Amino acid sequence: MYIDQLELKDKKVLLRVDFNVPLNSDYKILDDTRIEKALPTIKYILEQGGSIILLSHLGRPEKKKKADGSIDRQKFTLEHTVQRLTELLGDSAKAVHFVGDTIGSEVQAKAKALEPKEILVLENTRFYAEETAGDKDFAKQLADLAAVYINDAFGTAHRAHASTATVAQFFDQQHKGFGFLIKEELEAAKKLTNNPARPFTAIVGGAKVSDKILLLEKMLDNVDHIVIGGGMAYTLIKAQGGKIGASLLEEDRVQTAKDFLAKAKERNVQILLPTDSVIADKFDNLANTKTVASNDISAGWLGLDIGKQAAADFTKVIEASKTIIWNGPMGVFEMKNFSNGTLQIADAVAKATKNGAYSLVGGGDSVSAVNQAGKGDEVSFMSTGGGAMLKLLEGSTLPSVEAITK
Ligand code: AMP
């Protein structure tokens, strides 16, 4: 069920959001996009006359413990998000409270006292190891706080954690559902899997073949062209017998890459690899550079961006496409001197979209590349959850989606 199909008036709603925002060393929020993205769902529940018991994780407190082995509560407390949430909600909320625990008697008492249109923010779910373990007792204690469970945390939808998946089993179909953000993300993914307009082009980049091979294989069933750039392209070029110098290589994936290229040929999917590359004599923005054929890179040099010819070839295919999915940058775009290819691809995707294509950008790095190119508003959809979107596009079901729909 989606949130707008559920009865929420006078109900206590346990709402899982993704408030995993970046903080500076004074714990100030650097980018509040994730909080903003959850606002439609939060406001809707309040408008319907419900109250909210709000759950989220923040960072990885279980991985970044203090020297004495304890959780760094000061650094990872969800309280850092409360002021910003309060400001963004303005008059929409009657009050926003915070409680310094996730379960237990204080949480129960405050949840019980919550009035319609009020919000109670619980402490970081990952302060408890039970969260990532998907623990049933912990999930039951969360479930007991509310009558309805809503999940709108797309960024963690691919994790089977207590607050994202296990908790859903304690609510029946009339009392659990997805928030608007997850709804939007699922519908965006569906546009690519249900009868996409053609030609359909996948643009895949980033560091490793091993991270994206499932996506690449899945794409062979759906798309007409696959444009491949970034570090992963060199393992494929090596598989074709090219000389790649010191470029990124996953030696143990060369055979996988060969098999993939053979399968693509069988299925008539055009694979575009960069014909030329900007190469550097070290991994540094200020390295010496030149542009050469991608399959003829001298020893000691490494390919850090696609070249001009490759960008032009890719652009031609992208601009003629009617459906586009993009995951992963075309080069080391964080370094200015190797960002050109990625920015040009962002341009091409924006142009295709203007000409009527549906374009989905998924994956943290590609989203920041599109923003860096100033094209954020010119693509059809930017996914907020790189890992979760990748899983959807690979054809996997997400544990938190399954937990709500079954
Ligand atoms: P991913 O998270 O797999 O999408 O990979 C993104 C990372 O890949 C970025 O940090 C890029 O700097 C890096 N990357 C892209 N192209 C290359 C390349 N040619 N060589 C090394 N790293 C690259």
Boltz pocket constraint, residues with backbone or C-beta under 6 A from the ligand:
constraints:
  - pocket:
      binder: B
      contacts: [[A, 205], [A, 206], [A, 207], [A, 208], [A, 211], [A, 229], [A, 230], [A, 231], [A, 232], [A, 248], [A, 303], [A, 304], [A, 305], [A, 327], [A, 328], [A, 329], [A, 330], [A, 331], [A, 332], [A, 333], [A, 334], [A, 363], [A, 365]]
      max_distance: 6.0
